[in-house]
Amino acid sequence: MDGDVSALGQLSGWLGHALDPLCGPVGIFSFVPPDSIVSCGGQGWGDDIAAGLKVTLSLALATLPVGIVLGFLIALAMQSRERSLQAAAGIYTTIFRGLPELLTLFIVYYGAQIAIQSLLAAFGYQERFEINAFFAGMIALSVVFSSYCSEVLLSAFKAIPKGQYEAGDALGLGRTQTLLLIIVPQLIRIALPGLVNLWMNLLKDTALVSIIGLADILRQTGVAAKVSKQAFFFYVLACLLYLALALLSSIVLGFVERWTRRAEVRR
């Protein structure tokens, strides 16, 4: 078992290096002179910035499904006949849409540590507990993303005709089956443009985690700028990396959006 885990780890590491767009075999920084300020494997900052790119992309990809699932559940609660669920969902979206994202990050990062420390102390554990910066960033960005996502999904729910629900009843489907088999596919197609915009905002918001010490693009380029005294160069490089991620996302999500609308085109 240990050998299998080790082999998988080596394979993962090799794939990560092979697909690295900055310091991989065909990475951008691999073609610069070895003594360059952004060279890889030497005195340059290429490896650090490449690692920061991976952290940024990993954080965004980890946040996306959590935020969408939470947003979907909140959108369902806002349509519920239970007044308490409607009120709770309304309070949730009002709070996290109203608070600055940076403040939400601080509340999650420091507040979660205090809450967990107090809980451990109640059971007699006095050791200091420190929450992982990546996990805190993912949770903070997820709650912010979900609060906006719920509004997008709620609008999409309202755009689906009531006859679609009645069709599910006519086919003998339960509420859950109707939701999953009939409503959700239409919901995704309608909400996709709004979700694409939220994904773009999420990519930018990942830069906030540099404040709590996570080594993302902004933090790595910031450290390089201070040490090398080349602030303008490295911050422009950070801009280019974020723009490259946005451009790649636009291409991929544009293809996905066209694919989801293929049925409408056939009609």
N, C-alpha and C positions, 0 to 999 in steps of 0.2 A: 504493500500500500504506500509506504514512504517513497519507494522508487517511482511509483506511478505519479505521485504528487510532485516529486522532483522533476520528472520528465515533463509534466504539464507546465510546471513553472518555467523550465528552460524553453519550451516551445512558445509559451506566452511572451517571454522576454525576447526571443528571436523575432517573433511576429511584430512585437511592438517596435523593435529597432528597424525591421525591414520596411514597415509602413510609416515610419516617422517622416513627416514631410519636411522637417528641418535638418535633422542630423542622421537620417537613414542613408542607405547606400546611394539613393538618388535624391537625397534631401537638398534643400536650397543652400544651407550653410556648409554642406560637404564640398562644395565647389569653390569656396573662398580660400585664399591663401592661409596656410597653417598659422601664421603670425597675426591673422586678422582678429579684430576685436570680437567678432561673432563666430570664430572658428569652433569646431567641435573637437573634443578630446584633447585639447591643448590648453593654452592660456586664455583662450577666448570664452565668451559667455554663451556660446551656441547650445551646449548641453543643458544649461540652466534654463534658458528660455524655452527650449524644446520641452523640458519637464513641466514648465509653467503652462505651456499650451495644452499638454495632456491633462493637467489638473483642471484647467478651465473647461475643457470639453467634457471631461468626466463628470464634473459638478453639474453642468447644464443637462447632460443626458440622464444623470441620476435624479435630478429635480423634476424633469419633464413628466415622467409617468406618475410620480407621487402627486404632483400638482394637478394633473388632469383627473386622476381618480378622485381626489378631494373636491375638485371643482364640480365634477359630475354628481357626487353625493350631495354637495351643497345646493346645486341646481334642483335636484330632486326634492330636497327638503323645502326649498322655497316654493315648490308647487304642491307641497303636501296639504292635506286638509287639516292636519294638526297645527293649531295656532302656535303651539310651543316650538315646533320644529321651524316654522316660518320665522318666528321671532329670533330664534337662535341663529339661523342662517343669515338673517338680516343684520344682526349685531356683528357676526363674524366678518361679513363682507365690508360693513361700514368701518370697523376697526382697522382691518389690514389694508383697505384701500385708502384710508385716511392717514395712517402713519407713514412717515418716510421709511423707505426700505432699510436704510442704515440703522435707524432706531430699532426697527423690528429685529435686525440682526443682533444688535447689542442685547436686547431683551432676551432673545433665545439663548445666546451664547453665555451671558452672565447669569440670567435668571434661572436657566436650566441647571447650571452648576450649583447655585444656591439651593434650589428645590431638592436636587438629588442629595446634596450634602446634608440637608436637614433631615431627609428621609432616612439616610444611613445612620445619622446620629441618633435618631429615635430608636433604632435597633442596636445601638451600642457600638457602631463603627465610627471611629474618630479620624480615620485616615482621610487625607485630602483627596478630593475627586476633581478631575479636570475633564471637561467634555471635549471631544474631538472637534477640531475646527471645521473639518470637512463635513461632518455630520451636522454641526450647528448651522453651517452655511446652507446645507441642503434643506433642512427643516425651515429655516427662515425664508429662503427663496420659494419653497413649496407653498407656504401659507399665503405669501403675497401673490404668487402665480395663481393659486387656486381661487383667491377672492376675485380676481379679474376673469379667470376662466369660467367661473360659475355664471357670470353675467353674459358671457358669450354663448355658453351652452343654454342658458335660460331663454335667450332670444331665439336660438335655434329650435328649442322645444316649442316655442309659441308659433314658429313658422310652419310646423308640421300640422297638417289638417287633422281635425278630430276624427275624420273618416278613417284614418289609418289605424287608430285605436279600435274603432268599431269593426274594421276588417279583421283584426286579430280576434276579437270576440266571436265574429261569425265563423272563423276557422276553428273555433274551440280552443284557442290558446289562452293560457293563463296570463296574468299581468306581467309576470317576469319574462315569460316567453315572448309576449308581444313587444316588450321593451327591448329585449336583446336581438330578436330576429327581424323586427319590422322598424322600430323607432330608431335604434342606435345607428344602423347603417345610413339612414337619411340624416340623422343628427350630425354625424361626422362630416358628411358632404357639405351640409349647410354651414357648419361652424368652422370648417377648415381655414378659410381666409382670416378669420379673427384669431384662430389659434396660431397661425403663422406669424402674425404681428406680435403676439405674446411671446413666441419663441425668440424673436429678434430682441425683444426687451429683456428676456431672460439672459441671453448671451451677454448683453451689456451689464446687467445687474450682477453677474458673477464677479465683476471687478471689485465689488464691495467687500468680498471676503478677504482681500489683501489686508484690510484693517485689523482683522483678528489673527493675522499671522499665517494664513494659508498661502502656499507658494504658487500662486497662479501667474498668469502672464504679467499683470500689472505689478505685482510684488517683485517678481524676478527682474523685470526691466528696471524697476525703481532701484533695486539693490545695485544692479549693473551701472545705472546712471550715477549713483553716489560714489561708487568705488572708482569708476573710470573717468569721472568728471565729464562724461559725454551725454548729458541729460537730454538735449534735443534729439540726438541720434536715436537713443533707446526709446524715448517716448513716441517718436515717429514710427519706430519699428513696432511698438505695441499697437499703435493705430492701424498699421498695415495688417497686423495679424488679426485684429478684431474685424476689420473690413473683409479680410479673406474668409473668415468664418461666416460672416453675414452673406457674402456672395455665394459661397458654397451651399449654404442653407437655402438661399433663394432658388438656386438651380435644382437642388434635390426636392424641395417642397413644391416648386412649380411643377415638376414632373409628377409628384404624388397627387397634386390637385387636378391635373389634367387626367390622370388615371382614374380618379374617383368620379369624374364627370363623363366618363366614356359612355355610360348608359344613356345620358341625356343627348349626347351627340348622335348616337345611333337612332334615336327617335326622329 
